[in-house]
Amino acid sequence: MASNISSSTHSEGSSSNEDSLLDGVPPLNERLGQLRPSRELLEYYRQKIAEYDGEYEKLLKKLEKYKCTYEHVHKSEWEIRQREEEIAELQKALSDMQVFLFQEREHVLRLYAENDRLKIKELEDRKRIQHLLSLSRQPVVEGETTYFFKDKSAPRVVIQEHRRNKKSCSTSEPTSEKIGRGPGGHKISVKPQTDCSRKENEECCTHEDHETLLLTVESLKAQLEEQTRLCKEQVDSLLEDRRVRLEEYQALQERDTERIRLLDEQLHKTQRLLYESTKDYLDLKYTSRAAERQHMAERDRLLQRLDKVREDYDVSHGVDPVLGVSISKEPSRCRRNRVRNPGPPVKELQLQLEQAQQLGENYREQCIATEEELARVKDETEASRGLFKERTDKLTKRLNLMNARYEALEKRKGLEIEGYKNDVRLLRQRLKEVEKQLFKLTLSLTGDQDMQILTQVKRTAANSKKLVGDLQNLKAALYSLERDTRNVHNP
């Protein structure tokens, strides 16, 4: 009867245990409360827990170190991006400087054209004045000087007393002198012109007009050549700028494409690692739960055996397993013999020992599996650390190289800008000097200095060629600076 009740209770307990196993694993404190571990086992697990805590702290420190390194790399990339933006701004400033240079050259060409036009106009005015003087029947005196003033008054003619020209045609024929008034109102003696002098004046005027036209044509040809050269250089500069911008755009597009490809690869790799880690975690969780279910079933089996042994012991000693009251009526001698030979407690201790050994074996297997998992995690961590260190070294080297190139570019940019400013300042000084010389020449010109004017025109053309050469050298320097900037921008 008692055995049936105990078996029924055990069957109900086993079914309830199975239901609890199916529902979930009991908490750790409850399971530890039902066990009877030894001191050595507790000390062993304390050491393991301490080791795990130390490894956890080490992993946290490594994660912090990795975070600092990643922040440093991110900061370096941000600085590199800023440097690239500054390089783009410098290239834009260089393009603006080229535009200003072409504008200055156009201004210089306009000044040269205006200078030539004024010189030719001055020659025409002088010849027209001479012609008007000859038509007004005033004597053509050698050494006559005409002065021009700023106001709009009539030109004043000052006649200096010099020797007359011996080769004039008027000396060969007798003429009668007439009294007339000059531009200033003073009386002068005027000789009537003969047919010979009139023909000579007409021929002289025709020859002078021809020379004036030739000078005008030469000046216009020079201006046309300069304008053609300037337009060609502007077109070449624009084409070069367009080519550079296309190259920069292509390089930027290739870099963005490469970055997108790397990010896609990293995303796929991260997704694959996440899938593998999740799968491993679920497998380990399923394995651990299966092992726990197996351990719980083994524990229940051992507990059932222990209860059965206790019932057998109680029945053999005459104790009711339900009420706990002794029902044995054997003589006291047999009872004393059973007390002297306590067999069942030894079996109980043996069962407890076997149970403890079984639990120890199970925990050892769990420790071995955990150590293997820890070794695998360590290997993966070491591999990740080596890869990260290699990438960090590469990024550091690249950052140092970019910093060195940027410093060299900054230094060269400063030198080029300083040289450009000096060249512009020298060109402006030369232009001012040329303007001063032109002004002095305009003020100091006398009546008969056509050859000097032509010489001055040739000298001005030589100076213009020299200035054009200087501008071409400056343009070559700017192109070299732009090429170095492009090389630094696309290593």
Helices and strands as residue ranges (DSSP letters): H 2-23, H 28-34, H 39-135, E 145-147, E 156-158, G 169-172, E 178-181, E 187-190, H 195-316, H 332-340, H 343-444, H 450-489
